[in-house]
Amino acid sequence: MRQVFSTVVCTVISLMLIVLSLRYVTDFWILTFFYSLQLHIALGCIVVMLLHLLLIRRNGYAFLLLAVSLFIAAHSLVMLREPTGTAVPAEAAPVYKLMSFNILSENFENGSHIADMVIASGADVVYIFEAAPLETELARISAAYPYRIGCGAGTDTCDLLLLSKTPILQQKVESLSDLRRDRFAMADIELGGQIVHFAAAHLSKPYFDDYHMEELRFVAKYLREVQGPLILGGDFNSASIAPDMQKFLRRSKLSTASMEPATWPIVAGRAGIAIDHIYARQPLALKSVNRIDDAYGSNHYGLISEFVLNNR
């Protein structure tokens, strides 16, 4: 009986590790969601194999599975730390703030509370995704953020909303794919005498065929066309360690805070996955990226980031 149980456990763990290891061979879109869970799955495999070795059987194959699990977990941690940006100068000032939050399109009962939070946040620029619950709150939000893209300003949709305290000098709104409209925006805003490129993106889920990969290529194309300080935020529906995200970050020369805060699912709290991100490109440097403690009825936690502009 012990032999049978050992065989079943090792077979299941082997299959999980094979799925995770395929990232080193091919980038298959249907597995992207599992790659976002790579650290979680690898840690689970480590626990199971340790229990197997302690309680069931000790054999060479079980030790091999444990070693592979440890390698994949270690590689996940390395990738989570890789996108860290350049150090922020000790005397860098002033500090600016960006908020990015997918508030959930049917979350109308919390629209007024989210509007209160946005107004009180002190953020210089705010990205809101699935913004329909704020449509009736725009009049009072505009007192704090008189400049915007979305919800009637540059679009006839109320999905992506970009709010700014200072004038938007140039703007661009695009559809990332034929799945949904107006889910990418760029705005040039002057801060501290420099033009900063603010980009907001809401990508499709990674298991919708290969749309996620194609949309990342679309965003990368636009980012390559601009020079100077750039900050990108949004709901990417994928962790930074997923293969297509890793390629995107390298090609776009983007970085983020080390060990990004988990934003989904909210029931998992800090043990969840970081699928909402704020990335930056030099000479802009992120000072911090933190999670908004309250989800305000959304299925995502929002993010708020402090950043500085390094000397030109």
WOCORHU-V730461 format. One record per pair of residues at least 4 apart in sequence whose C-alpha atoms are under 6 Angstrom apart, sorted by the first residue. I is the first residue (numbers start at 1). J is the second residue. Records with the same first field share a line. If there is no record, write none. Layout:
I->J / J
This chain:
7->11
10->14
17->21
22->26
23->27
29->210
30->207
35->242
36->238 / 239 / 242
38->42
39->73 / 76
42->69 / 73
46->66 / 69
49->66
51->55
52->56
53->57 / 58
79->241
80->259
81->258
83->255 / 256
84->255 / 256 / 257 / 258
85->255 / 256
95->307 / 308
96->306 / 307
97->123 / 124 / 305 / 306
98->123 / 125 / 126 / 304 / 305
99->126 / 127 / 303 / 304
100->126 / 127 / 302 / 303
101->128 / 302
102->128 / 129
103->298
104->130 / 298
105->130 / 132
108->133
111->133 / 134
117->121
124->165
125->163 / 164
126->162 / 163
127->161 / 162
128->160 / 161
129->159 / 160
130->159
131->158 / 159
132->158
138->142
141->145
142->146
145->163 / 164 / 165
147->163 / 164 / 167
148->162 / 163 / 164
149->153 / 154 / 161 / 162
150->154 / 155 / 158 / 160 / 161
151->157 / 158
152->156
160->183
168->188 / 189
169->188 / 189
170->187 / 188
171->186 / 187
172->185 / 186
173->184 / 185
174->182 / 184
175->181 / 182 / 183
176->215
183->201 / 202
184->200 / 201
185->199 / 200
186->198 / 199
187->197 / 198
188->196 / 197
189->195 / 196
190->194 / 195 / 196
196->229 / 230
197->230
198->230 / 231
199->232
200->232 / 233 / 234
201->234
202->234 / 235 / 236
203->236
204->212
205->237
206->212
211->215
220->252
229->282 / 283 / 284
230->280 / 281
231->279 / 280
232->278 / 279
233->277 / 278
234->276 / 277
235->276
236->275 / 276
237->275
238->275
239->274 / 275
240->245
241->246
248->252
249->253 / 254
254->279 / 280 / 281
255->279 / 280
256->279
261->274
262->270 / 272 / 273 / 274
263->274 / 300 / 301
264->272 / 273 / 300
265->272
268->272
283->310
284->308 / 309 / 310
285->307 / 308
286->307
287->306 / 307
288->305 / 306
289->304 / 305
290->303 / 304
291->302 / 303
292->302 / 303
295->301
